[in-house]
Amino acid sequence: MKHRLAAVLSLVLITSLGASAQAQTGPCFGGSGGSCPPGEPLLSGSFQATPLIDFVPGQTYMGLSGGLYGNNSNVVPARHDQDGQNLAASIHPINGKIIFLAIGMSNTTIEFCGGNQFNYGKPNQPCPTSCPNPASNQPQSFMAQAQGTGVLNPALVIWDGAMGGETFLDWDPFITGTKGCPVNPTNPWCNYDRVKRDLNAAGFDESQVQAIWLKNANGHPQCSLGRAHCDAGYTGPEDAVLAEQYMGDTLRAIHQRYVNAKLVFVSNRIYGGYANSCLNPEPFAYEYGFSIQKLIVAQINQINTGHIDTNAGNLNYNAGAPPITSPWVGWGPYLWASGPNANSQGLFWCSGQAAAPCFGEQDFRAGISTDPGDFTHPSTAGEQKVATILLNFMETSPYTKPWFCLNGSCV
């Protein structure tokens, strides 16, 4: 069964809460993002840019070329493509199971699993609550949609390891000052230990994790590319540069903890231009696309030339000398569009606009009259969009079909 984006945009929103839903009379936990430096975030809906996938020859952003692989190209280089397919073909059940794991932040867990509590009790505004792995919280989520297809590999276990509030630093155990996670705030490996604990409790093991969806961000960004939006007195690297460093560290941490993890798929943030707090607004959400592009290109260049990028770090996935330090990394689905302006894949993001293509659609947490919401976390409509796009990717990508689908095909 193919899940095309056109189908996403015409789906009737499912509002059933399910038996696990709980009443939530107050706001979702996690905070609003705090007060903002002058000029941040931008006025709601004012940020517009060209999606990376839609750059034309010669076009740049802050001097950077677009395209998923740089130079305004969306074509996977041949060697990286073949290596990814070879690794996909090598994935096989370990002790009977293949675990596909998600790691990241609140948006990630909402889109992957859903939530069982709701912002002020509004059934279209999920909170990033714990996932009842291997079940899911909401029918709109990726896990629920995938498990309902009837075409999954029976050896496959889909597992949500993402957690609200756990952003780049919390998954990077090598950076001084990592705060760990709520289970153990002083342990920089806390999120990995948390996932291990939960897997073990269900009878699984880290060794069975062989593919990962990574989607993350910095919760309170400090400085944009071009430095037009920077905290007063901040002189450090731009957030997009730091994001590449954090993701490089995360890939190396993944290799250390999940020794059989072969493939990591990275997706970018959804549109942040409606945000009314400093919880990762634009232009930061957009600019993280360049961070992922540079991370993947850094690995491609290292494998081809032996040169290790000083920002991404060592990302070798080839056996032999030097030793493997990272899984193969590639793009998951590209999730950014310029608000209601559809990208070339037909994706757009709405905040209740009456006009086409939105017709009142609200893709973000909108709150109530006394608390307008953050317009950063996805509503169930936004969750469903991401989930369906991710499912389409998993069912059609040559890097996923061989192990995700029954007999290697989801048709």
DAFENWO-V833535 format. One record per residue. PHI is phi in whole degrees, 0 to 359 (NA if undefined). OMEGA is omega as a letter, one per 20 degrees, with the letter a starting at -180 (none if undefined). D_CENTER is the distance of its C-alpha to the mean C-alpha in Angstrom with 1 decimal. Layout:
BEGIN
PHI OMEGA D_CENTER
PHI OMEGA D_CENTER
END
This chain:
BEGIN
NA a 23.4
264 r 21.4
251 a 18.8
271 a 19.2
298 r 17.6
302 r 21.1
289 r 21.2
298 a 18.2
288 a 20.0
249 a 23.1
294 r 22.1
279 a 24.0
295 r 21.9
274 a 22.6
247 r 23.6
298 a 25.0
273 a 23.8
81 a 25.0
292 a 27.1
275 a 24.6
295 r 24.1
236 r 25.7
293 r 27.3
220 a 25.7
271 r 28.2
252 a 26.6
285 r 23.4
300 r 20.1
289 r 20.1
121 r 18.0
85 a 20.1
265 a 20.0
106 r 19.2
78 r 22.9
288 a 25.2
248 r 24.3
298 r 26.1
305 r 28.2
85 r 26.4
233 i 23.0
287 r 21.2
293 r 22.6
306 a 24.6
308 r 22.6
76 a 21.6
277 a 23.4
280 r 20.8
228 r 20.9
203 r 19.8
273 r 19.6
306 a 16.2
307 a 15.9
286 a 16.7
243 r 19.9
295 r 21.7
252 a 25.3
309 r 27.6
89 a 28.5
282 r 25.8
221 r 24.1
228 a 22.1
52 r 23.6
83 a 25.2
258 r 22.1
282 r 22.0
265 a 19.2
83 a 18.1
295 a 15.2
239 r 17.8
78 a 19.8
53 r 23.3
60 r 21.9
249 r 21.4
254 a 18.8
269 r 20.8
292 r 19.7
305 a 22.5
303 a 24.9
292 r 24.9
296 r 21.1
299 a 21.0
293 r 23.9
297 r 22.6
297 r 19.3
292 r 21.5
296 r 24.0
293 r 21.5
299 a 20.2
292 a 23.8
274 r 24.5
290 a 22.1
209 r 24.5
300 r 25.0
246 a 25.8
52 r 28.2
89 a 27.4
223 r 23.6
241 a 20.4
259 r 17.4
256 a 13.9
249 r 11.7
255 r 8.3
228 r 7.9
150 a 6.6
250 a 8.0
296 r 9.7
302 a 7.6
297 a 5.4
290 r 9.0
296 a 10.5
289 a 8.8
278 a 9.2
238 a 12.6
95 r 13.9
222 r 16.3
250 r 20.1
230 a 21.1
225 a 21.2
299 a 21.6
55 r 25.4
76 a 25.7
279 a 24.3
292 r 23.0
258 a 20.5
232 a 18.7
287 r 17.0
268 a 16.7
282 a 14.0
273 a 16.7
298 r 16.9
270 r 16.2
278 a 19.5
314 i 18.3
274 r 19.0
279 r 19.7
235 a 17.3
269 a 18.1
222 r 18.0
292 a 19.0
283 a 16.4
288 r 13.5
300 a 12.1
301 a 14.3
293 r 17.3
297 a 17.1
296 a 16.8
290 r 19.6
269 a 21.7
284 a 22.0
77 a 24.6
238 a 23.6
281 r 21.5
302 a 22.9
296 r 24.9
276 a 24.0
281 r 20.2
240 r 18.7
264 a 15.2
227 r 14.3
266 r 11.8
254 r 11.9
290 a 9.5
207 r 11.8
304 r 12.6
84 a 13.5
265 a 12.2
262 a 10.8
314 a 11.2
299 a 14.9
283 r 14.7
251 r 13.0
251 a 15.4
282 a 18.8
260 a 20.7
266 r 20.7
299 r 23.7
98 r 23.1
303 a 20.0
268 a 20.7
76 r 19.5
213 a 18.5
303 r 20.7
293 a 22.3
204 a 23.6
296 a 23.0
262 a 25.1
257 a 23.4
295 r 20.7
262 a 19.8
302 a 19.6
296 r 16.1
291 r 16.9
294 r 20.3
298 r 19.0
297 r 17.1
300 r 20.2
303 a 22.5
290 r 20.8
298 a 20.7
299 a 24.4
296 r 25.4
265 r 24.4
89 r 26.3
249 a 23.5
215 r 23.0
304 a 20.6
295 a 22.5
273 r 21.2
285 a 17.5
234 r 17.4
211 a 13.9
220 r 10.4
259 a 6.8
247 r 5.1
216 a 2.1
209 a 5.3
195 r 8.3
267 a 12.0
296 a 13.4
227 a 16.7
298 a 16.7
251 a 20.1
201 a 20.8
272 r 19.6
299 a 20.5
85 r 24.2
61 r 24.5
284 a 25.4
235 a 23.4
226 r 24.1
299 r 25.3
303 r 29.1
84 a 30.3
283 a 26.9
238 a 27.7
281 a 24.8
295 r 22.2
294 a 20.0
300 r 16.5
294 r 15.0
288 r 17.4
299 a 16.5
300 r 12.8
297 r 13.9
297 a 16.3
298 a 13.9
291 r 11.6
299 r 14.9
297 a 16.1
297 r 13.2
297 r 14.0
290 r 17.6
295 r 17.1
301 r 15.4
297 a 18.5
291 a 20.8
272 a 19.6
245 a 18.7
295 r 21.6
257 r 21.1
288 a 17.4
256 a 17.9
228 r 14.6
234 r 11.1
250 a 8.7
250 r 6.2
244 a 4.4
266 r 5.5
290 r 6.4
285 a 8.8
305 r 12.4
244 a 13.7
283 r 17.3
267 a 18.6
303 r 17.8
243 r 21.0
219 r 20.1
268 r 18.8
277 r 15.5
61 r 13.5
278 r 15.5
281 j 16.3
273 a 16.9
295 a 14.2
301 r 11.2
295 a 12.9
290 r 13.9
296 r 10.7
298 r 10.8
292 r 14.0
298 r 12.7
293 r 10.7
305 a 13.8
292 r 16.1
299 a 14.5
292 r 14.9
297 r 18.2
299 r 19.4
292 r 19.1
302 a 20.8
295 r 23.5
296 a 24.0
295 a 24.6
282 a 26.9
239 a 28.8
88 a 28.4
282 r 27.4
266 r 24.9
295 a 22.9
291 a 23.9
269 a 20.5
283 a 18.1
82 a 20.8
288 a 22.0
234 a 19.6
288 r 22.3
242 a 21.6
271 r 25.2
291 r 27.7
115 r 30.9
249 i 31.6
289 a 29.6
292 r 27.7
295 r 24.2
238 a 21.8
205 r 18.3
289 r 16.8
296 a 16.6
236 r 13.3
215 r 12.4
289 q 10.2
278 r 8.2
296 r 8.9
277 a 9.4
245 a 8.6
258 r 11.0
220 a 14.6
277 a 17.5
61 a 18.0
281 r 20.5
271 a 21.1
296 r 19.7
279 a 18.2
292 r 19.8
266 r 17.8
90 a 19.0
275 r 15.9
217 a 16.9
233 a 16.1
242 r 19.0
227 r 20.5
86 a 23.6
300 a 25.4
285 a 28.5
283 r 28.7
296 j 27.2
269 a 24.5
278 a 23.4
51 r 26.7
89 a 25.6
298 r 22.1
241 a 20.1
266 a 16.3
228 r 15.9
292 a 17.5
258 r 21.0
73 a 23.1
228 a 26.9
299 a 29.9
270 r 30.2
212 a 26.5
292 a 24.7
85 a 21.2
265 a 18.4
53 r 17.2
238 r 13.7
283 a 12.3
286 r 12.4
283 r 15.7
297 r 16.3
293 r 16.7
293 r 13.3
303 a 11.8
295 r 14.0
301 a 13.1
299 a 9.4
299 a 10.8
289 r 13.6
295 r 11.9
296 r 9.9
297 r 13.3
300 r 15.1
298 a 13.2
294 a 13.9
278 a 17.5
239 a 18.3
291 r 16.8
292 r 19.6
269 a 17.3
235 a 16.5
308 a 19.6
300 a 22.0
243 a 20.6
277 a 18.4
262 r 21.3
296 a 24.9
56 r 27.1
77 a 24.4
214 r 24.4
262 r 22.8
289 none 25.6
END
